[in-house]
Amino acid sequence: MAHAAVISLQQKLQELLKGDNSRYPALRQAVSSWHAFLADSLSIRNAPEEVEHLEKQVKCMATELLGSIDLYELKKSTTGHFYPKNWELFQKEVVTAGSDSIKAYLMKVMNSRNDYDALLTRDTVERDSEYSPHLKATVLDLDNDLMTVKSRLIGPHSKLDVVSIVGMGGIGKTTLARKVYDDIYMEHHFYIRAWITVSQMHQLREMLLGILRCFSLVNDNTYLKSTEQLAEQVYRSLKGRRYLIAMDDVWDTTAWDVVKRSFPDDKNGSRVILTSRLANAGIYASSSSPPHYMRCLSVDHSLKLFNLKVFGVETCPLELEKATKQIVEKCQGLPLAIVVVAGFCSKISKTENCWEDVAHKIGMIVSRETEECMDLLALSYKHLPHHLKPCFLYLGAFPKDFEISVSRLIKLWIAAEFLEHTFEMDFEEVAEGYLKDLIDRSLIMVKKRTSSGKVKTCEVHDLFHDLIIREAWKERSIYFTKSNVILSPSVASFEHRIIFNFHRVSLTRLEIIYDQPSLPHATSFLCFGRDGTPGSCSQVDSFITSTNFTWLTVLDICFQPFDHLPCEIWQLSSLRYLALASFTVLPPSICNLRYLQTLIRYSHQASICLPAEI
């Protein structure tokens, strides 16, 4: 979330300076250097602990400066004048100390990069494979996928072709590729075959060695050869032969670029299978034909897979049918989740009550049964560029199984100041690009599209929702409540950018956090009340006052109708996004919200009365 803090700080500075770039040059230069560092930090893999330390330091400094600017603006708006001498002194101290620290660490990190490359061991290529032992068992509903991929591999085209298999983590890409690769017909059709796992930290040398190992062409002398010599050896080994190369778990286009030169095209029907969570990687490698997109299992096939793992047959006892269907529906067709939960159910009492309890705790069971599964999914998050991480985590503010309006989500991202400004595109276009990137990375599922083909609504798989909660907890960025249970660490320990999600809690029960500490650093509050009971305005007023929402920029309580609008809302001067339900009259005090960008009213009533001051 360091990137989100820096982007927000840059936007705050633009508002503060009002085009006068002569003010605070040291601060502006420092913030620019922080932004540049974060943009490049994903490529610095040789010193992850140092980089993580730096990111935390940048986040801390940006957050402190944001708070200081907010305080300055608040005092200026309430008193009419405020000269920030203390703030100038503070930002000078922070910038000086922070910049020196970053320069020292970066020097250390960059100097050690060459040493790191030389320390890569021979088995690096195996380290981050997506292939999970939990999916070694047969995954049903792959027959159509199997036939489609096989037909493309043995098709009439003689030119070298790449068949990409794309889908979210745990959906069975590697399992499908393995079934195709190990197929007896493939074994006879191709003269020579090789399987390599690429992973995130791919190295050309290790990929080439992996291919040669499959050909049994590796000995002690092989490791003494240069990368160029290994590439030549692979090329000569494949030259003139119809071959099949499987490249599993590809994370970027570079992996294909560096290795494809070793794959000769003798127009003899040779093929490459490539699996990836990233649509752009699959499209890039197989530019002549679209990737094969993996879909989640249907309910029927999910049931068959679950029953096969638990009972050894494709059916279950009659008394467990209802509970079993609830369980597999919660897994939402993700094979990894189905297999893990089935393994758990095979070890517990096979009673209806026990299994219904399992259906309500799917995410907890998957996480507890095998940390490997959550770590497997977490690779997708860890590999995200910095600018996409806060946008992805923000999805955790919505309840599970919630169909999210893309229009609403984009407005929330803009109000939360997650988006980088460009001269070529407005914020909506930038946000649409971010959303497409998250979809292409198989982290968001498209639910509905408009008649023109644009994404209208989207959803996050339950397991990825659990992943968001876990990562947001680590980031200290989201505070959740559900019913009367607090689901987060101490509120006081959270950072500047906090998202509140009253998960299916109505405003008639806001007393559940009245005893919590003051929350001045909260920037977003979203409520998802489901009972539709009108809330008490006096209760909301006292709630906003007691929590001290000084810097709130997002207030979304559109699912909770009111008998009339709470007056305390109009004192939240930093609001950029406000969504309410069932109001027909806006008071003149709405003019206090001078930063407001979005005002949403959810109501069946067509008319609305605006104040004359607007």
Beta strands, then each sheet from edge to edge (+ up, - down):
strand 1: 161-166
strand 2: 192-199
strand 3: 243-250
strand 4: 271-276
strand 5: 292-293
strand 6: 404-405
strand 7: 445-449
strand 8: 455-459
strand 9: 478-482
strand 10: 485-486
strand 11: 498-503
strand 12: 522-527
strand 13: 554-556
strand 14: 577-581
strand 15: 598-602
sheet 1: 2+ 3+ 4+ 1+ 5+
sheet 2: 6+ 8- 7+
sheet 3: 10+ 9- 11- 12- 13- 14- 15-
end
